Amino acid sequence: MLPVDLKLLINGRWTDGTAGHREPVINPADEEVIGELPFASDADIDEALAASLDGFRVWRATPAIQRQAVMEKAAILMAERKETIARILTMEMGKALAESRAEVDFVIGVTRWYGEEGKRAYGRLIPPRAPGVRQIVHKEPVGPVCAFVAWNFPGTNFIRKVAGALGAGCSIVIKPSEETPGTAIAIAQCFQDAGLPDGVLNLVFGIPSAVSERILQSPIPRKLSFTGSVPVGKHLQKLAADTLKRTTMELGGHAPVIVCDDADLDRALDTMVPFKYRNAGQVCISPTRFIVQDGLHDRFVDGFVQRANAIQVGNGLEDGVQMGPLIAARRQAVMESFVEDATRRGAKLLSGGERIGNRGYFFAPTVLADVPHDAEIMREEPFGPVAPIVRFGDLDEAIGIANSVTVGLASYAFTADPKRAARLSAELNAGMVGINNPGVSTPETPFGGVDESGYGSEGGIEGLEAFLRTKFVSETYI
Ligand code: NAD
């Protein structure tokens, strides 16, 4: 069983709620039930919303330096509880324990970044048009926030909303994924133990569409922040329109990796193959379309297959395991359908392509080469351990393929030529570009997409800005 009590957090109180309904939480590595999660009733959700309004009044009036002290204390508690939180994360989500530990470190980093940055929510003075006038721009917290986040990074997705809101002086009602509730609960406990006032952080669970509808129809939250799929993001944005909430949408991607024939082959493979199979490919910035120049193509494919075959797949809690299961059986079926569609259209299956074992939601690291451009996997984000590789002749062609989808989250390219690097960073249609480098996600840098990948940034000064609103004051003082 998960080493954490699964409860709702409403107005500073851990509770089972009033619905009298619980749903099992499943370990995707062995399909065992590892907890029973209480679902919130409408009355519980309404109580959480009301609490967030009271919590907002208290927290916005708390000086930023004191807010930072609470957040720093929470970060220290997370560091002390790192091993337990990482184990919860692996048990409910499946990723390898080393990845879970790294995720907890990231959660701590994000908490500290926003705590500190909240002290720098500066306004400005604008020179007046007449003497005796002061024109002041204030940055204020936007109000109570609501957020819904997906299961693939139960710590990171959660903390980007929570720490951003708290750093800016907002309260929050958040619904983490019902598939991975324990990580969020364990992190929320750190904030409670650090002295966060009641009502500032509220956690609810339930049927996702029902909970989000109830919350979004309320006028209390003034901001919605969502991490998840494109269709759900569009749906939530429409619901948020009725009360004109501001929105941040962190949706899916389909990241191209352009490998030019002047690239350092080993560097490209040594960074991108582990990155592709990290979290079994269930990463919104995962490299998902490998576009490789003719001169390097065959050696790239050979090196890719060799490395993919060496990946140790298993229960993420076991030593040496590098890749765990998918979150649920539905995702295995999606992987099978991608492979079947691509091979039917002429792609070569060079590795994997099937489920592993008959217990747990495992799918083998898979490599597809010579994938036709009309294959589904070239248009739809795989969100799993399937890597399609295609070849290109000149850079125009590569950029054309890279930019041929409706999403634009991350893009990557490998080249030793600074002119090509400059062109690629200018022309790739994405919110983040990594050149010879996969590192596009840190607490202090803006993270977010363009087009159907959504808008708004998390992280960096832009991340704090997303939870602030602007007030202009014009004052005559003589
Ligand atoms: P999904 O869209 O059904 O669910 C994704 C998340 O959104 C889940 O955590 C779910 O609880 C939540 N959700 C779903 N409907 C909701 C609603 N009406 N209101 C509020 N929350 C809601 O998809 P899935 O099968 O779990 O995952 C597969 C797809 O989701 C992938 O194709 C991928 O593109 C996308 N995804 C993206 C991210 C990301 O980080 N951008 C994360 C997870 C999943």
Residues whose N, C-alpha, C, O or C-beta is under 5 A from the ligand:
A	BS01	NAD	F148 V149 A150 W151 N152 S177 P208 S209 S212 T227 G228 S229 V232 E250 L251 G252 C284 E381 F383
